[in-house]
C-alpha cells in the first residue's frame, strides 16, 4: 500500500510540474517541439512531419505555415 501511495504521489508531482511548465509558457506551447530537427533522431535528413521544415532550418515548429 505504501508503494502504491508513493507511486501516485510521484506521478502527481510529475503531472503538476508539466502543467506548471505549460502554464508558464507563452500560449502554452513547448519550445522546440520538432523532434525531426535533432540529428540524433533524424539520421536520414527528412523534413518535419508537422511543419515541413528540414533539419538544417533551425527554429520552432510552427504548424500555421
PyMOL Python script that loads the backbone (N, CA, C, O; Angstrom):
from pymol import cmd

cmd.read_pdbstr("""\
ATOM      1  N   UNK A   1       0.834  -1.191   0.000  1.00  0.00           N
ATOM      2  CA  UNK A   1       0.000   0.000   0.000  1.00  0.00           C
ATOM      3  C   UNK A   1       0.877   1.253   0.000  1.00  0.00           C
ATOM      4  O   UNK A   1       0.551   2.246  -0.650  1.00  0.00           O
ATOM      5  N   UNK A   2       2.000   1.200   0.739  1.00  0.00           N
ATOM      6  CA  UNK A   2       2.893   2.357   0.774  1.00  0.00           C
ATOM      7  C   UNK A   2       3.487   2.631  -0.604  1.00  0.00           C
ATOM      8  O   UNK A   2       3.601   3.782  -1.025  1.00  0.00           O
ATOM      9  N   UNK A   3       3.863   1.563  -1.298  1.00  0.00           N
ATOM     10  CA  UNK A   3       4.460   1.706  -2.623  1.00  0.00           C
ATOM     11  C   UNK A   3       3.468   2.337  -3.601  1.00  0.00           C
ATOM     12  O   UNK A   3       3.848   3.193  -4.400  1.00  0.00           O
ATOM     13  N   UNK A   4       2.218   1.927  -3.545  1.00  0.00           N
ATOM     14  CA  UNK A   4       1.186   2.499  -4.401  1.00  0.00           C
ATOM     15  C   UNK A   4       1.002   3.988  -4.101  1.00  0.00           C
ATOM     16  O   UNK A   4       0.887   4.797  -5.021  1.00  0.00           O
ATOM     17  N   UNK A   5       0.975   4.340  -2.854  1.00  0.00           N
ATOM     18  CA  UNK A   5       0.810   5.738  -2.457  1.00  0.00           C
ATOM     19  C   UNK A   5       2.001   6.583  -2.912  1.00  0.00           C
ATOM     20  O   UNK A   5       1.820   7.691  -3.417  1.00  0.00           O
ATOM     21  N   UNK A   6       3.196   6.072  -2.738  1.00  0.00           N
ATOM     22  CA  UNK A   6       4.398   6.798  -3.178  1.00  0.00           C
ATOM     23  C   UNK A   6       4.387   6.968  -4.696  1.00  0.00           C
ATOM     24  O   UNK A   6       4.737   8.033  -5.206  1.00  0.00           O
ATOM     25  N   UNK A   7       3.990   5.930  -5.409  1.00  0.00           N
ATOM     26  CA  UNK A   7       3.922   5.992  -6.866  1.00  0.00           C
ATOM     27  C   UNK A   7       2.917   7.040  -7.326  1.00  0.00           C
ATOM     28  O   UNK A   7       3.209   7.826  -8.227  1.00  0.00           O
ATOM     29  N   UNK A   8       1.753   7.055  -6.722  1.00  0.00           N
ATOM     30  CA  UNK A   8       0.729   8.036  -7.090  1.00  0.00           C
ATOM     31  C   UNK A   8       1.161   9.458  -6.770  1.00  0.00           C
ATOM     32  O   UNK A   8       0.876  10.374  -7.543  1.00  0.00           O
ATOM     33  N   UNK A   9       1.831   9.660  -5.665  1.00  0.00           N
ATOM     34  CA  UNK A   9       2.318  10.992  -5.306  1.00  0.00           C
ATOM     35  C   UNK A   9       3.377  11.457  -6.309  1.00  0.00           C
ATOM     36  O   UNK A   9       3.346  12.606  -6.750  1.00  0.00           O
ATOM     37  N   UNK A  10       4.304  10.584  -6.668  1.00  0.00           N
ATOM     38  CA  UNK A  10       5.337  10.956  -7.635  1.00  0.00           C
ATOM     39  C   UNK A  10       4.756  11.238  -9.016  1.00  0.00           C
ATOM     40  O   UNK A  10       5.190  12.173  -9.688  1.00  0.00           O
ATOM     41  N   UNK A  11       3.785  10.445  -9.445  1.00  0.00           N
ATOM     42  CA  UNK A  11       3.121  10.710 -10.717  1.00  0.00           C
ATOM     43  C   UNK A  11       2.360  12.032 -10.679  1.00  0.00           C
ATOM     44  O   UNK A  11       2.362  12.782 -11.655  1.00  0.00           O
ATOM     45  N   UNK A  12       1.724  12.311  -9.573  1.00  0.00           N
ATOM     46  CA  UNK A  12       1.019  13.587  -9.412  1.00  0.00           C
ATOM     47  C   UNK A  12       1.965  14.766  -9.471  1.00  0.00           C
ATOM     48  O   UNK A  12       1.644  15.789 -10.077  1.00  0.00           O
ATOM     49  N   UNK A  13       3.132  14.639  -8.848  1.00  0.00           N
ATOM     50  CA  UNK A  13       4.125  15.708  -8.908  1.00  0.00           C
ATOM     51  C   UNK A  13       4.641  15.908 -10.329  1.00  0.00           C
ATOM     52  O   UNK A  13       4.872  17.042 -10.750  1.00  0.00           O
ATOM     53  N   UNK A  14       4.823  14.826 -11.066  1.00  0.00           N
ATOM     54  CA  UNK A  14       5.282  14.924 -12.457  1.00  0.00           C
ATOM     55  C   UNK A  14       4.240  15.647 -13.315  1.00  0.00           C
ATOM     56  O   UNK A  14       4.588  16.537 -14.091  1.00  0.00           O
ATOM     57  N   UNK A  15       2.979  15.273 -13.180  1.00  0.00           N
ATOM     58  CA  UNK A  15       1.926  15.936 -13.942  1.00  0.00           C
ATOM     59  C   UNK A  15       1.787  17.402 -13.535  1.00  0.00           C
ATOM     60  O   UNK A  15       1.558  18.261 -14.387  1.00  0.00           O
ATOM     61  N   UNK A  16       1.923  17.690 -12.256  1.00  0.00           N
ATOM     62  CA  UNK A  16       1.850  19.077 -11.802  1.00  0.00           C
ATOM     63  C   UNK A  16       3.004  19.898 -12.369  1.00  0.00           C
ATOM     64  O   UNK A  16       2.817  21.052 -12.754  1.00  0.00           O
ATOM     65  N   UNK A  17       4.190  19.310 -12.420  1.00  0.00           N
ATOM     66  CA  UNK A  17       5.340  20.019 -12.987  1.00  0.00           C
ATOM     67  C   UNK A  17       5.150  20.326 -14.455  1.00  0.00           C
ATOM     68  O   UNK A  17       5.479  21.423 -14.908  1.00  0.00           O
ATOM     69  N   UNK A  18       4.622  19.374 -15.205  1.00  0.00           N
ATOM     70  CA  UNK A  18       4.363  19.604 -16.622  1.00  0.00           C
ATOM     71  C   UNK A  18       3.280  20.667 -16.793  1.00  0.00           C
ATOM     72  O   UNK A  18       3.396  21.534 -17.660  1.00  0.00           O
ATOM     73  N   UNK A  19       2.241  20.610 -15.981  1.00  0.00           N
ATOM     74  CA  UNK A  19       1.168  21.600 -16.072  1.00  0.00           C
ATOM     75  C   UNK A  19       1.684  22.997 -15.756  1.00  0.00           C
ATOM     76  O   UNK A  19       1.285  23.962 -16.407  1.00  0.00           O
ATOM     77  N   UNK A  20       2.554  23.119 -14.778  1.00  0.00           N
ATOM     78  CA  UNK A  20       3.120  24.425 -14.437  1.00  0.00           C
ATOM     79  C   UNK A  20       3.994  24.933 -15.573  1.00  0.00           C
ATOM     80  O   UNK A  20       3.994  26.128 -15.868  1.00  0.00           O
ATOM     81  N   UNK A  21       4.739  24.036 -16.215  1.00  0.00           N
ATOM     82  CA  UNK A  21       5.580  24.451 -17.343  1.00  0.00           C
ATOM     83  C   UNK A  21       4.715  24.944 -18.500  1.00  0.00           C
ATOM     84  O   UNK A  21       5.033  25.967 -19.108  1.00  0.00           O
ATOM     85  N   UNK A  22       3.638  24.244 -18.814  1.00  0.00           N
ATOM     86  CA  UNK A  22       2.743  24.673 -19.882  1.00  0.00           C
ATOM     87  C   UNK A  22       2.100  26.011 -19.523  1.00  0.00           C
ATOM     88  O   UNK A  22       1.999  26.898 -20.370  1.00  0.00           O
ATOM     89  N   UNK A  23       1.674  26.155 -18.296  1.00  0.00           N
ATOM     90  CA  UNK A  23       1.031  27.387 -17.846  1.00  0.00           C
ATOM     91  C   UNK A  23       1.987  28.575 -17.927  1.00  0.00           C
ATOM     92  O   UNK A  23       1.567  29.690 -18.235  1.00  0.00           O
ATOM     93  N   UNK A  24       3.260  28.341 -17.656  1.00  0.00           N
ATOM     94  CA  UNK A  24       4.238  29.416 -17.661  1.00  0.00           C
ATOM     95  C   UNK A  24       4.724  29.819 -19.038  1.00  0.00           C
ATOM     96  O   UNK A  24       5.284  30.905 -19.192  1.00  0.00           O
ATOM     97  N   UNK A  25       4.526  28.976 -20.048  1.00  0.00           N
ATOM     98  CA  UNK A  25       4.981  29.277 -21.401  1.00  0.00           C
ATOM     99  C   UNK A  25       3.951  30.120 -22.140  1.00  0.00           C
ATOM    100  O   UNK A  25       2.754  30.051 -21.859  1.00  0.00           O
ATOM    101  N   UNK A  26       4.439  30.921 -23.093  1.00  0.00           N
ATOM    102  CA  UNK A  26       3.552  31.741 -23.906  1.00  0.00           C
ATOM    103  C   UNK A  26       2.673  30.836 -24.756  1.00  0.00           C
ATOM    104  O   UNK A  26       3.183  29.938 -25.426  1.00  0.00           O
ATOM    105  N   UNK A  27       1.394  31.047 -24.742  1.00  0.00           N
ATOM    106  CA  UNK A  27       0.387  30.278 -25.472  1.00  0.00           C
ATOM    107  C   UNK A  27       0.384  28.799 -25.118  1.00  0.00           C
ATOM    108  O   UNK A  27      -0.216  28.001 -25.839  1.00  0.00           O
ATOM    109  N   UNK A  28       1.039  28.410 -24.024  1.00  0.00           N
ATOM    110  CA  UNK A  28       1.038  27.024 -23.581  1.00  0.00           C
ATOM    111  C   UNK A  28       1.761  26.065 -24.501  1.00  0.00           C
ATOM    112  O   UNK A  28       1.442  24.877 -24.528  1.00  0.00           O
ATOM    113  N   UNK A  29       2.740  26.564 -25.266  1.00  0.00           N
ATOM    114  CA  UNK A  29       3.466  25.725 -26.211  1.00  0.00           C
ATOM    115  C   UNK A  29       4.876  25.478 -25.709  1.00  0.00           C
ATOM    116  O   UNK A  29       5.514  26.378 -25.163  1.00  0.00           O
ATOM    117  N   UNK A  30       5.359  24.263 -25.893  1.00  0.00           N
ATOM    118  CA  UNK A  30       6.734  23.944 -25.567  1.00  0.00           C
ATOM    119  C   UNK A  30       7.639  24.458 -26.679  1.00  0.00           C
ATOM    120  O   UNK A  30       7.251  24.445 -27.848  1.00  0.00           O
ATOM    121  N   UNK A  31       8.812  24.899 -26.338  1.00  0.00           N
ATOM    122  CA  UNK A  31       9.772  25.369 -27.327  1.00  0.00           C
ATOM    123  C   UNK A  31      10.474  24.184 -27.972  1.00  0.00           C
ATOM    124  O   UNK A  31      10.817  23.214 -27.296  1.00  0.00           O
ATOM    125  N   UNK A  32      10.684  24.264 -29.261  1.00  0.00           N
ATOM    126  CA  UNK A  32      11.447  23.241 -29.967  1.00  0.00           C
ATOM    127  C   UNK A  32      10.792  21.886 -29.979  1.00  0.00           C
ATOM    128  O   UNK A  32      11.391  20.910 -29.529  1.00  0.00           O
ATOM    129  N   UNK A  33       9.572  21.796 -30.485  1.00  0.00           N
ATOM    130  CA  UNK A  33       8.859  20.524 -30.455  1.00  0.00           C
ATOM    131  C   UNK A  33       9.141  19.644 -31.667  1.00  0.00           C
ATOM    132  O   UNK A  33       8.615  18.534 -31.743  1.00  0.00           O
ATOM    133  N   UNK A  34       9.952  20.103 -32.616  1.00  0.00           N
ATOM    134  CA  UNK A  34      10.269  19.292 -33.797  1.00  0.00           C
ATOM    135  C   UNK A  34      11.355  18.281 -33.443  1.00  0.00           C
ATOM    136  O   UNK A  34      12.536  18.627 -33.404  1.00  0.00           O
ATOM    137  N   UNK A  35      10.974  17.063 -33.192  1.00  0.00           N
ATOM    138  CA  UNK A  35      11.967  16.031 -32.894  1.00  0.00           C
ATOM    139  C   UNK A  35      12.790  15.695 -34.124  1.00  0.00           C
ATOM    140  O   UNK A  35      13.928  15.241 -34.007  1.00  0.00           O
ATOM    141  N   UNK A  36      12.219  15.915 -35.310  1.00  0.00           N
ATOM    142  CA  UNK A  36      12.939  15.579 -36.529  1.00  0.00           C
ATOM    143  C   UNK A  36      14.066  16.555 -36.825  1.00  0.00           C
ATOM    144  O   UNK A  36      14.860  16.304 -37.731  1.00  0.00           O
ATOM    145  N   UNK A  37      14.164  17.660 -36.092  1.00  0.00           N
ATOM    146  CA  UNK A  37      15.262  18.591 -36.289  1.00  0.00           C
ATOM    147  C   UNK A  37      16.510  18.149 -35.539  1.00  0.00           C
ATOM    148  O   UNK A  37      17.580  18.727 -35.730  1.00  0.00           O
ATOM    149  N   UNK A  38      16.393  17.149 -34.700  1.00  0.00           N
ATOM    150  CA  UNK A  38      17.537  16.622 -33.966  1.00  0.00           C
ATOM    151  C   UNK A  38      18.322  15.660 -34.849  1.00  0.00           C
ATOM    152  O   UNK A  38      17.743  14.724 -35.401  1.00  0.00           O
ATOM    153  N   UNK A  39      19.623  15.872 -34.993  1.00  0.00           N
ATOM    154  CA  UNK A  39      20.407  14.952 -35.824  1.00  0.00           C
ATOM    155  C   UNK A  39      20.504  13.547 -35.230  1.00  0.00           C
ATOM    156  O   UNK A  39      20.810  12.594 -35.947  1.00  0.00           O
ATOM    157  N   UNK A  40      20.251  13.412 -33.942  1.00  0.00           N
ATOM    158  CA  UNK A  40      20.296  12.097 -33.297  1.00  0.00           C
ATOM    159  C   UNK A  40      19.053  11.273 -33.615  1.00  0.00           C
ATOM    160  O   UNK A  40      19.123  10.046 -33.694  1.00  0.00           O
ATOM    161  N   UNK A  41      17.912  11.944 -33.799  1.00  0.00           N
ATOM    162  CA  UNK A  41      16.660  11.247 -34.063  1.00  0.00           C
ATOM    163  C   UNK A  41      16.353  11.134 -35.550  1.00  0.00           C
ATOM    164  O   UNK A  41      15.615  10.240 -35.965  1.00  0.00           O
ATOM    165  N   UNK A  42      16.911  12.031 -36.352  1.00  0.00           N
ATOM    166  CA  UNK A  42      16.628  12.059 -37.780  1.00  0.00           C
ATOM    167  C   UNK A  42      17.931  11.886 -38.550  1.00  0.00           C
ATOM    168  O   UNK A  42      18.530  12.861 -39.003  1.00  0.00           O
ATOM    169  N   UNK A  43      18.348  10.671 -38.689  1.00  0.00           N
ATOM    170  CA  UNK A  43      19.626  10.394 -39.357  1.00  0.00           C
ATOM    171  C   UNK A  43      19.510  10.457 -40.880  1.00  0.00           C
ATOM    172  O   UNK A  43      20.530  10.575 -41.560  1.00  0.00           O
ATOM    173  N   UNK A  44      18.293  10.383 -41.436  1.00  0.00           N
ATOM    174  CA  UNK A  44      18.088  10.409 -42.879  1.00  0.00           C
ATOM    175  C   UNK A  44      17.917  11.817 -43.434  1.00  0.00           C
ATOM    176  O   UNK A  44      17.914  11.989 -44.653  1.00  0.00           O
ATOM    177  N   UNK A  45      17.775  12.830 -42.581  1.00  0.00           N
ATOM    178  CA  UNK A  45      17.598  14.207 -43.034  1.00  0.00           C
ATOM    179  C   UNK A  45      16.225  14.492 -43.599  1.00  0.00           C
ATOM    180  O   UNK A  45      16.088  15.330 -44.490  1.00  0.00           O
ATOM    181  N   UNK A  46      15.204  13.813 -43.099  1.00  0.00           N
ATOM    182  CA  UNK A  46      13.844  14.015 -43.582  1.00  0.00           C
ATOM    183  C   UNK A  46      13.231  15.271 -42.967  1.00  0.00           C
ATOM    184  O   UNK A  46      13.666  15.736 -41.913  1.00  0.00           O
ATOM    185  N   UNK A  47      12.224  15.808 -43.635  1.00  0.00           N
ATOM    186  CA  UNK A  47      11.535  17.010 -43.157  1.00  0.00           C
ATOM    187  C   UNK A  47      10.645  16.670 -41.963  1.00  0.00           C
ATOM    188  O   UNK A  47      10.268  15.516 -41.763  1.00  0.00           O
ATOM    189  N   UNK A  48      10.319  17.687 -41.180  1.00  0.00           N
ATOM    190  CA  UNK A  48       9.434  17.534 -40.021  1.00  0.00           C
ATOM    191  C   UNK A  48       8.045  17.108 -40.490  1.00  0.00           C
ATOM    192  O   UNK A  48       7.539  17.629 -41.484  1.00  0.00           O
ATOM    193  N   UNK A  49       7.443  16.185 -39.795  1.00  0.00           N
ATOM    194  CA  UNK A  49       6.119  15.717 -40.149  1.00  0.00           C
ATOM    195  C   UNK A  49       5.020  16.713 -39.832  1.00  0.00           C
ATOM    196  O   UNK A  49       3.927  16.613 -40.389  1.00  0.00           O
ATOM    197  N   UNK A  50       5.280  17.678 -38.947  1.00  0.00           N
ATOM    198  CA  UNK A  50       4.262  18.644 -38.568  1.00  0.00           C
ATOM    199  C   UNK A  50       4.346  19.936 -39.378  1.00  0.00           C
ATOM    200  O   UNK A  50       3.328  20.437 -39.854  1.00  0.00           O
ATOM    201  N   UNK A  51       5.561  20.479 -39.536  1.00  0.00           N
ATOM    202  CA  UNK A  51       5.674  21.789 -40.171  1.00  0.00           C
ATOM    203  C   UNK A  51       6.394  21.753 -41.512  1.00  0.00           C
ATOM    204  O   UNK A  51       6.342  22.730 -42.259  1.00  0.00           O
ATOM    205  N   UNK A  52       7.063  20.653 -41.835  1.00  0.00           N
ATOM    206  CA  UNK A  52       7.727  20.519 -43.116  1.00  0.00           C
ATOM    207  C   UNK A  52       9.127  21.101 -43.189  1.00  0.00           C
ATOM    208  O   UNK A  52       9.742  21.089 -44.255  1.00  0.00           O
ATOM    209  N   UNK A  53       9.646  21.613 -42.073  1.00  0.00           N
ATOM    210  CA  UNK A  53      10.990  22.185 -42.082  1.00  0.00           C
ATOM    211  C   UNK A  53      12.037  21.079 -42.133  1.00  0.00           C
ATOM    212  O   UNK A  53      11.842  19.980 -41.613  1.00  0.00           O
ATOM    213  N   UNK A  54      13.147  21.405 -42.772  1.00  0.00           N
ATOM    214  CA  UNK A  54      14.270  20.484 -42.846  1.00  0.00           C
ATOM    215  C   UNK A  54      15.106  20.605 -41.572  1.00  0.00           C
ATOM    216  O   UNK A  54      15.024  21.626 -40.890  1.00  0.00           O
ATOM    217  N   UNK A  55      15.908  19.592 -41.231  1.00  0.00           N
ATOM    218  CA  UNK A  55      16.702  19.643 -40.001  1.00  0.00           C
ATOM    219  C   UNK A  55      17.678  20.811 -39.937  1.00  0.00           C
ATOM    220  O   UNK A  55      18.006  21.270 -38.843  1.00  0.00           O
ATOM    221  N   UNK A  56      18.148  21.303 -41.075  1.00  0.00           N
ATOM    222  CA  UNK A  56      19.089  22.422 -41.051  1.00  0.00           C
ATOM    223  C   UNK A  56      18.399  23.775 -40.882  1.00  0.00           C
ATOM    224  O   UNK A  56      19.076  24.787 -40.703  1.00  0.00           O
ATOM    225  N   UNK A  57      17.084  23.813 -40.933  1.00  0.00           N
ATOM    226  CA  UNK A  57      16.324  25.042 -40.710  1.00  0.00           C
ATOM    227  C   UNK A  57      16.004  25.159 -39.226  1.00  0.00           C
ATOM    228  O   UNK A  57      14.960  24.700 -38.763  1.00  0.00           O
ATOM    229  N   UNK A  58      16.912  25.774 -38.494  1.00  0.00           N
ATOM    230  CA  UNK A  58      16.753  25.853 -37.049  1.00  0.00           C
ATOM    231  C   UNK A  58      15.671  26.856 -36.710  1.00  0.00           C
ATOM    232  O   UNK A  58      15.627  27.947 -37.280  1.00  0.00           O
ATOM    233  N   UNK A  59      14.802  26.495 -35.788  1.00  0.00           N
ATOM    234  CA  UNK A  59      13.717  27.357 -35.350  1.00  0.00           C
ATOM    235  C   UNK A  59      12.667  26.528 -34.665  1.00  0.00           C
ATOM    236  O   UNK A  59      12.881  25.353 -34.364  1.00  0.00           O
ATOM    237  N   UNK A  60      11.537  27.139 -34.420  1.00  0.00           N
ATOM    238  CA  UNK A  60      10.453  26.425 -33.765  1.00  0.00           C
ATOM    239  C   UNK A  60       9.530  25.816 -34.800  1.00  0.00           C
ATOM    240  O   UNK A  60       9.464  26.276 -35.940  1.00  0.00           O
ATOM    241  N   UNK A  61       8.827  24.789 -34.397  1.00  0.00           N
ATOM    242  CA  UNK A  61       7.875  24.119 -35.272  1.00  0.00           C
ATOM    243  C   UNK A  61       6.583  24.904 -35.241  1.00  0.00           C
ATOM    244  O   UNK A  61       5.912  24.959 -34.211  1.00  0.00           O
ATOM    245  N   UNK A  62       6.230  25.506 -36.352  1.00  0.00           N
ATOM    246  CA  UNK A  62       5.010  26.297 -36.425  1.00  0.00           C
ATOM    247  C   UNK A  62       4.078  25.646 -37.429  1.00  0.00           C
ATOM    248  O   UNK A  62       4.363  25.645 -38.627  1.00  0.00           O
ATOM    249  N   UNK A  63       2.973  25.095 -36.963  1.00  0.00           N
ATOM    250  CA  UNK A  63       2.054  24.383 -37.840  1.00  0.00           C
ATOM    251  C   UNK A  63       1.149  25.328 -38.610  1.00  0.00           C
ATOM    252  O   UNK A  63       0.294  24.862 -39.364  1.00  0.00           O
ATOM    253  N   UNK A  64       1.303  26.636 -38.452  1.00  0.00           N
ATOM    254  CA  UNK A  64       0.467  27.605 -39.141  1.00  0.00           C
ATOM    255  C   UNK A  64       1.019  27.958 -40.514  1.00  0.00           C
ATOM    256  O   UNK A  64       0.464  28.832 -41.182  1.00  0.00           O
ATOM    257  N   UNK A  65       2.096  27.308 -40.961  1.00  0.00           N
ATOM    258  CA  UNK A  65       2.694  27.602 -42.268  1.00  0.00           C
ATOM    259  C   UNK A  65       1.769  27.263 -43.388  1.00  0.00           C
ATOM    260  O   UNK A  65       2.117  27.449 -44.554  1.00  0.00           O
TER     261      UNK A  65
END
""", "prot")
cmd.dss("prot")
cmd.show_as("cartoon", "prot")
cmd.util.cbc("prot")
cmd.orient("prot")
